[in-house]
């Protein structure tokens, strides 16, 4: 459903945000009818976007050429976050099967990770691929806390970590083990910093609701981990960076735009709680926004980091 939607707009907190906007561009609702949408990922070659409807156990497909939305995969094993690897293949986090998978060009599914040291993962949530082909993903426990977005179960690992997978060997390493509920993650444009959201406040009173930044070493190890920004409304769930290093993150009242130092400079207001975002379109200047029941988008005067 196209058109300008009530409750949408822009909130300029710092004048620097105005340079990110196009004066006449407005937020559009592209589709509605989900229970909880997540994990948008752009496929440039086909000009389409995939996104998850987790409780409905399906992956949806938005076609930019004609505006249609259809079911891409059902059942989806309660898939959540997605990304595209350097070969253009879909990489997905699945709550129900507690694994990270890759969809091959022939449609077959390859399991990238489902266990660490013999123990089942919790419920992989979000995933990104670095330029060297390594796969990085978060593993909070949301998919095993209830049956709504996965299947209730006890954690075999007993904690929630962030992992890196070597593409050639499949070797899995814990890169961060001091998170309550690691969630969205993204690299800075030059991949020198890995940003990770912690949404621990959702199940721990007074818990974290912030994004932290880690320095990335040549061997893939992380250091630092200082808090970059605390969320002022809800939690930072999924997010992406643009080519200038700004962070565009989901929040309870829409999308928050953070300067590279974490300063909140503006908001894209959405009338539903936002879960995630990604840049798409031929020029990567269209921000796709997954908001509870609906898919939204807005054209911006910025460009996302490629590949998204």
C-alpha positions in Angstrom: 0.0 0.0 0.0 1.7 3.2 -1.2 1.2 6.7 0.1 2.2 9.0 2.8 1.2 7.6 6.2 0.0 9.5 9.3 2.5 9.5 12.1 5.5 9.5 9.9 7.9 12.4 9.3 11.3 13.7 10.4 12.6 15.1 13.6 15.7 17.2 13.2 17.7 17.3 16.4 21.0 18.6 15.0 21.2 20.7 11.8 23.6 18.1 10.4 20.6 15.8 9.9 19.0 18.1 7.4 21.8 17.3 4.9 20.7 13.7 5.0 17.1 14.5 3.9 15.5 15.2 0.6 13.0 18.1 1.0 10.1 16.5 -0.8 10.7 12.9 0.0 8.3 11.2 2.4 8.0 7.9 4.2 5.9 5.3 2.3 4.3 2.2 3.6 5.0 -0.4 1.0 3.1 -3.3 2.5 1.3 -4.4 5.7 0.0 -7.7 7.0 2.7 -9.2 9.2 2.9 -9.9 12.9 6.6 -9.0 13.4 8.7 -8.0 10.4 12.5 -8.2 10.6 15.7 -8.8 8.7 15.4 -6.7 5.5 18.1 -7.5 2.9 18.5 -6.0 -0.6 19.4 -8.0 -3.8 20.7 -5.5 -6.3 20.8 -7.9 -9.3 17.1 -8.6 -9.0 15.9 -5.3 -7.6 14.1 -7.0 -4.8 14.1 -7.0 -1.0 13.6 -10.0 1.3 12.4 -9.6 4.8 11.2 -11.9 7.6 7.7 -12.2 9.1 9.0 -14.2 12.1 5.8 -15.4 13.9 4.1 -16.2 10.6 7.1 -18.4 9.7 7.8 -16.9 6.3 10.2 -14.8 4.3 8.5 -12.1 2.1 9.8 -10.6 -1.1 9.2 -7.0 -2.2 9.8 -6.4 -5.9 10.9 -2.8 -6.6 10.1 -3.1 -10.3 6.3 -3.3 -9.7 5.8 -2.8 -6.0 4.4 -6.3 -5.5 4.9 -8.4 -2.3 4.8 -12.2 -2.3 5.9 -15.1 -0.2 9.5 -16.0 -0.9 9.8 -19.0 1.5 7.3 -20.7 3.8 8.0 -22.2 6.2 11.1 -20.3 7.0 12.1 -21.9 10.3 11.1 -18.6 11.9 14.0 -16.8 10.1 15.0 -13.5 11.5 18.1 -11.5 10.2 19.5 -11.9 6.7 22.4 -10.6 4.7 24.1 -11.2 1.3 27.5 -12.8 1.1 30.2 -11.7 -1.4 28.9 -14.2 -4.0 25.4 -12.8 -3.8 23.8 -15.6 -1.8 21.3 -15.3 1.0 22.6 -15.9 4.5 19.9 -16.3 7.2 19.5 -16.7 10.9 16.8 -19.2 11.8 15.2 -19.3 15.3 13.4 -22.6 15.0 16.4 -24.6 13.9 18.8 -22.5 15.9 21.2 -22.1 13.0 22.7 -19.9 10.4 22.2 -21.0 6.8 23.1 -20.1 3.3 20.8 -20.4 0.3 22.7 -21.6 -2.7 22.0 -20.5 -6.2 20.1 -23.7 -6.9 17.9 -23.2 -3.9 19.5 -25.8 -1.7 20.3 -24.9 2.0 23.8 -25.1 3.5 24.2 -25.0 7.3 26.9 -22.5 8.2 26.6 -22.9 12.0 24.3 -24.6 14.4 26.6 -25.6 17.3 29.5 -24.3 19.2 31.8 -26.9 20.8 29.0 -29.5 20.4 26.3 -27.4 22.0 23.3 -26.1 20.1 23.2 -22.4 19.5 20.4 -20.4 21.2 18.6 -18.7 18.3 20.9 -16.7 15.9 19.4 -13.3 15.4 21.3 -11.1 13.0 24.2 -11.7 10.6 26.7 -9.8 8.4 29.5 -10.7 6.1 32.9 -9.0 6.1 34.8 -8.3 2.9 37.2 -11.2 3.6 34.2 -13.5 3.6 34.0 -14.2 7.3 30.4 -14.4 8.7 29.6 -12.7 11.9 26.4 -13.3 13.9 24.7 -12.7 17.2 23.1 -15.4 19.3 20.7 -14.1 21.9 18.0 -16.4 23.4 14.8 -14.7 22.0 13.9 -17.7 19.8 14.0 -20.2 22.7 12.3 -18.0 25.3 8.8 -18.7 23.9 7.0 -20.5 21.1 5.9 -17.4 19.3 9.1 -16.8 17.3 10.7 -20.2 17.6 10.4 -23.0 20.1 10.8 -22.8 23.9 13.9 -24.6 25.1 16.8 -24.4 27.6 20.0 -22.8 26.4 22.7 -25.4 26.0 25.5 -22.8 25.9 24.1 -20.9 28.9 25.0 -17.5 27.6 24.5 -15.2 24.6 27.6 -14.5 22.5 28.7 -13.0 19.2 30.5 -15.4 16.8 32.7 -15.3 13.7 32.8 -18.1 11.1 35.7 -18.8 8.8 34.3 -19.3 5.3 36.8 -21.9 4.1 37.0 -24.1 7.2 33.7 -23.4 9.0 35.6 -22.8 12.2 33.5 -20.9 14.7 35.0 -18.5 17.2 33.4 -16.4 20.0 34.4 -12.8 19.4 32.4 -11.2 22.2 31.1 -12.9 25.4 30.1 -9.9 27.6 26.7 -9.2 26.2 23.3 -9.8 27.8 21.3 -10.0 24.6 23.5 -9.2 21.5 21.3 -8.2 18.7 22.0 -6.1 15.6 25.5 -5.7 14.2 27.2 -3.8 11.5 30.7 -2.7 10.4 31.9 0.9 9.9 32.5 1.7 6.3 36.2 0.8 6.5 35.4 -2.3 8.6 37.8 -1.0 11.4 34.9 -0.9 13.9 32.2 -3.5 14.6 29.1 -2.1 16.2 26.9 -4.4 18.2 23.6 -3.7 19.9 22.7 -5.1 23.3 19.0 -5.3 24.0 19.3 -6.9 27.4 16.8 -4.5 29.0 14.0 -6.5 27.3 14.4 -9.3 29.9 16.7 -7.8 32.5 15.3 -4.8 34.5 17.9 -2.0 34.2 19.8 -4.0 31.5 21.6 -2.5 28.5 19.8 -0.7 25.7 22.8 0.5 23.7 25.2 0.1 20.8 28.9 -0.6 21.5 31.8 -0.2 19.2 34.7 -2.7 19.0 38.0 -2.2 17.1 38.6 -5.0 14.6 42.1 -6.5 14.4 43.5 -8.1 11.2 43.0 -11.5 12.7 39.4 -10.8 13.4 39.7 -10.4 17.2 37.9 -7.5 18.9 39.1 -4.9 21.4 37.5 -2.0 23.1 33.8 -2.2 23.2 32.8 1.2 24.6 29.2 2.3 24.5 28.7 4.4 21.5 25.0 5.4 22.2 22.2 4.6 24.6 18.7 4.4 23.1 16.4 7.2 24.2 13.2 5.3 23.1 13.0 1.5 23.4 16.0 -0.4 22.2 18.4 -0.3 19.2 17.6 -3.6 17.4 18.9 -3.8 13.8 20.9 -1.0 12.1 23.1 -0.2 9.2 25.8 2.4 8.5 26.0 4.8 5.5 29.2 5.8 3.6 29.8 8.7 5.9 29.9 6.4 8.9 26.5 7.5 10.4 24.4 4.7 12.1 20.8 4.3 11.1 19.1 2.2 13.8 15.7 0.9 14.7 14.0 2.2 17.8 10.6 2.2 19.4 9.5 5.5 17.7 11.1 5.0 14.3 14.7 5.2 13.0 17.4 7.0 14.9 20.2 8.6 13.0 23.5 8.7 14.9 26.6 10.6 14.0 29.8 8.4 13.9 30.5 9.4 17.5 27.1 8.2 18.6 25.4 11.6 18.8 21.7 11.4 18.0 21.1 14.0 15.2 17.7 13.1 13.9 14.8 10.6 13.6 12.6 9.2 11.0 9.3 8.8 12.8 7.3 5.6 12.1 3.9 4.9 13.7 5.0 1.3 14.7 7.9 0.0 16.6 10.8 -0.5 14.2 12.9 -3.7 14.2 15.5 -3.2 11.5 16.6 -1.3 8.4 18.7 -1.7 5.3 19.7 0.4 2.3 18.6 -0.6 -1.1 17.7 0.7 -4.6 20.2 1.0 -7.5 22.0 3.8 -5.7 21.6 2.5 -2.1 19.9 5.7 -1.2 16.5 4.2 -0.3 16.2 3.1 3.3 13.9 0.1 3.8 12.3 0.0 7.3 10.6 -3.0 9.0 8.1 -1.8 11.5 6.1 -4.4 13.4 3.4 -5.2 10.9 4.6 -3.3 7.9 7.4 -2.5 5.4 8.2 1.2 4.9 10.8 3.0 2.9 12.1 6.5 2.4 14.6 8.1 -0.1 17.5 9.9 1.6 20.4 12.1 0.6 22.9 9.5 1.8 24.1 6.2 0.4 24.5 2.9 2.2 27.6 0.8 2.4 27.7 -1.9 -0.3 27.1 -4.7 0.0 24.3 -4.4 2.5 
